[in-house]
Amino acid sequence: MDRVLSGNRPTGKLHIGHLFGVLYNWRKLQDNYSCYYMVADWHALTTQWQDTSKIRDNIVDMVIDWLVVGIDPTRSVLFVQSEVKEHAELHMVFSMLVTLSRLLRNPTFKEYVAELRIKKETPRKSVLKTAVRNTVDVFIENVAKKLNSGEGKLDLDFMAYLRSELQKTFLENLKKTLEEEEEDLPYGSLVNYGFLGYPVLQAADILVYRAKYVPIGADQLPHLELTREIARRFNSLYGEVFPIPEPLIAEFPKVPGLDGRKMSKSYGNAIEISESPESIRQKVKRMYTDPLKVRKGDPGHPEECPVFMLHKLFNREEVDEIKESCIRGQLGCVECKRNLAEKMVKYLEPFREKRKEFEKDRSQVIDILKEGARKAALVTRETMEMVRDAMKIWK
Ligand code: SF4
């Protein structure tokens, strides 16, 4: 069977966006491919290197979600990236094959830097304010000194002195404040070498398994392109070692968060796969709905309502009926949400129950990951032998 590689950063418990967007697809792929599913803990370090205290717990919490939804360790290889050292070794080799300018063009890097630039604009305003405030203080002080010394007379000379003193003080303060701010520039302190190079590590993650396929969404195609470029470059320089990986594009249903935006932990709008029934009810109760439907009798627009989108996923049997009743103003949002919450509680119940089993003894998850790393290393060591042979380097 052809190999497939995919992975997740260890973010802890997963939410229903991951369930429909990633995990069901992974589960299906197990039928036709030899799947390698990786906990990308080194990738987590590129942006969370300051606080690593939760990474171990997050790994176990996340992998429990993989297991409860049917990612089967007897059919797929589940492992932690940092436990299979050849990822790092191949990353080092690949880092010689990529130019800096190619990495600087990476869309994710550009987006990240753009975000930092926006953050940088706010300090810019405060720089000017600080400079003006300091200027006024120093200026008043200097003028007071001049007057006290008896030198100041309100004639043209004195006015010229005031003008030049004000300009000089302002420019000096602006320069000083900008220099202080330069030291805190986000580029220098926030973008690290590892973050710039993470797509090279990603290429190593995929190619160290000589994976033929990578499951991705259509919007992630540019991310795979660099991996394909590196594989081609290596093969043309040293000989054919790597297959050129192909994307396995799947269409994922849109899973809205409580506020209607894309579901994401960082937005605080997520419902976890293992969320308790009471918490599901509370969260669904405060979900956004169609803002034009204020009372039960108002005709609604279900296709624009996040509650309806979740009905499509958790309550397929009643979707048509709900749509009709909403449009006709026969269904109220309170009742509609109550119905959804109960359907979600029921749907997620088997996952919740299975999680309890794993929670009783989390060491069984660690054993699964250790065994996965052992199996993964059988392939990665073989690949590195091939790489060393092809490159004619020491082995
Ligand atoms: S009745 Fe249901 S689908 Fe219609 S707007 Fe209200 S919550 Fe949304």
Residues whose N, C-alpha, C, O or C-beta is under 5 A from the ligand:
A	BS01	SF4	T289 D290 K293 G300 P302 C305 V307 F308 C326 L331 G332 C333 C336
